[in-house]
Structures are given as C-alpha cells and as structure tokens.
Amino acid sequence: MLRKNKKLILFSFGLLSAISFTVKAQSVDQHILVAPECLLKNTNNSYKPLASAKSLSLIAADNASIEQLVAAKNANKTLCGGFMDVTRAWNKYNAIHPASTDQAKSFLMQYTSQNQSLSPQKKKKPVYEIKYQKQVTQLLTQLNPQEMWGLLTTLSSSQDRYANSDNGVNAANWLKTQVETFAKENNRNDVTVYTIATEGYKQPSVVAKIGNSSGPGIVIGAHMDTLSGSFRKMPGADDDGTGTVTVLEAARTLLSSGMTFKKPIYFVWYAAEEEGLVGSESVVNEFTSNNIPVDAVLHFDLTGFAYKNDPTMWLIDDYVDKNLSLYLGKLIDAYVKQPVKHTRCGYACSDHARWTEGGYAAAIPAESAYEDTNPNIHSSQDTMDKLSLSHMTDYVKLAAAFAIEMAEPAGK
C-alpha cells in the first residue's frame, strides 16, 4: 500500500524547477579521454591520439567524438567497456609536467592498472562478516516495491535527464527533495543532503549522508543521467532509472526504520556518467580532497531487466575489489536467496571505476550477464514495460543488507 503523502513525493520535474537550485555549466567542447582500443576501432577516428599503452589510448576529442564513443559502446557485441573523461587530471598533470609524447604516455600509465583485486588503500584484506541478521531481516519487510515503481514512473517521464540540460538539473533537484522529504517525515536530524558540481555540465551529483559520524563510512550510489533527448525521448527507465530508485528506496527504508549506525552512510546519485564518468570523478575528488574516509563502495547501474525472466543476480568481476564482490555474493545467499553468477563489463563501464581508480574498495552487481544486457538502453525504447519489479526489488534487498551489515547498527 502506498503512503498517504505520495502526492507530495511524486511531483513532477516541471513543478520542481520553479524551486530548484541554479547550476551554471561551463561550455566544454575539448576533452581528454582514456578509452580502450577495442572501442576506438568502431569510431571514424575523429579524435587526436596522444598516447597508447596496454590496450588503452589517451585521446583528445570533441563532443561529437564522445557521441560516437557512446554509440560504439552501445553497439559493441563483444566485451570492451566504456571510456573515462580525464580532462581535469590531464590539465593538472600538465601544469606540473612539460607536455610531450613521453609525458602523455606516463600520464596514461596511471590508468592501466585499475583491474585490481584489492584496493591499494587497504594494506590487508578486511574481513567482511554477516552479523546483523535480525536487523536486516526486519528491515527487508519494510521495503515498498510499489512505491519504488511509482518513483521510477516519475523519474522516467521526463524527455531526458541529460547532464547538460535543464531536465538533468531538475532530476537532481527532484532526488535531493525526495531524501529531504523522507528525512522530514521521519524526524531525522542526522541527514545532510548536498550537491557536488560537475565540471563542464549543468547537472550536479547529489549526496545524502545519514549519520553524524566523521569516521569511515560506506557509499551506495547510482548514476541519474541519460543521453540527450534533443531528437527523441530518452526515458532511461533501466539506464539508470532502476539503479537510481534502487538506491532511493534503500535510503527511504533506512530513514523510516528509525535505525542509526556506527558508521555514516553516503547515498550518491552521480551526474554525467554517460559522458565519461564525469560526475563520479567530481564526487571522488570531493571525498579525497576533504579526507572523507570510505570503507567500501557499492554501485548500481541497471537492476530491472531480467533476461528471459531469469532471477539470477550477477556480480561484475573486473575493475572491482574482489574481496568485497565475494561478500556481495554472501549477502545475496543470506538475504535475497537468488542464484548468483559472475560476469565482466570491460574498462570504465560505470562509476565504480572512478572509486577503484581512487584506491577505494568498490563493487558492482548487474541485472544480467554482459551479453544479455537490456538491448533497449541508450534508446527511446528504454521504458518500464521491459522491466521486472521483482528483479529490481532483489537489488534493493542487497542494498539494504549491505548498508546494515557494513555501517553496523548503533547500540547493538
């Protein structure tokens, strides 16, 4: 049964824009990217190569080139991956080092060792345990799949959530307001919601911190943006509307439960993932520069498409912390009770790669095996009728279990 105040929660982006915060984008049409060579070979080479190493290339590209890379990523039938915008890091690097071919290759080498099984910040493998079965089991009874479906209906009703559009800004405003409303409804004074600007784009990322501790916390996130809907609607119901509301429902349930935790929980909705993981770069830089400690990162990108109605939950094995990923499998066995299998997604396929690059332990589940990913993403056909609410609910269960087990209930 939906809550009585659903009308308050599910207002449209259009109404929200009247009270939204203002973010001014810097116009950028020159980008420095790191991309796998398997992706570049499927474009028309409308970019300038700067260096190559270990099957990756550093290139200078414009916005049109980025659109080609996105199209190539979507059309690729073999495992390859995505690309990463490293413009900010490149500019910082060149301010210190003289620009040359050798320096470009040295810069690129920083991005060739992301496929690690253990975060370099961890000197030894942490022990991840299942200790709070009572609390997790109780919380799972409070999940509301129908409300999550309603939130996804609202989120995917806009023309797009493109990071350099007003719709993208409105989506960020909407998410920020949802969490603020959840906190107010439940009389929570331990919730801080703020935004992090995305360099070169209008849309900011949204961060909601639960808890007042400044100690090591956990991050649970998803990207909110879609491709541009200038020529056709980009509803992004699955990519990544499902991940977005998976995280949102986990936050709502935790806030309404009254539970408090020993560790802070950061729920994050990233901007501009489709443009080369730009929003998550800003978020990771914010955490790093402000010395905000993080024990573990859980990322959701696509949670609602069940290939042939298969309930199997998939875990991605590349560019993640292997130890943390194995722990997700244990949580699924204990609390979700669905089959678990493993897949890969290639270089920089989503925002977890930014955390891995930054030296944090990160993991990402997936809705299907790579080869069985929803074929409608990045198109006007990425709509809710292709999705499974029960499959999406299983990933919310994983998010809730991860939050409780990792953040540790206070006073228990």
ABEGO torsion letter per residue (X at the ends): XBBAAAAAAABBAAAAAAABBBBBBBBBABBBBBBBAAAAAABAGBBBBABBBGGBBBBBBBAAAAAAAAAAAAABABBAEBBBBAAAAAAAAAAABBBBAAAAAAAAAAAAAABBABBAABABBBBBBBABAAAAAAAAAABBAAAAAAAAAAAAABABABAABAAAAAAAAAAAAAAAAAAAAAGBAABBBBBBBBBGBABBBBBBBBEABABBBBBBBBBABBBBAAABBBAGAAOAAAAAAAAAAAAAAAAAAGBBBABBBBBBBBBGAAAGGAAAAAAAAAAAAAGBBBABBBBBBEAABBBGGBABBBBBABGBBAAAAAAAAAAAAAAAGBBBBBBBAEBGABAAAAAAAAGBBBBBBBABBAAABBAABGBAABBAAABBAAAAAAAAAAAAAAAAAAAEBBGX
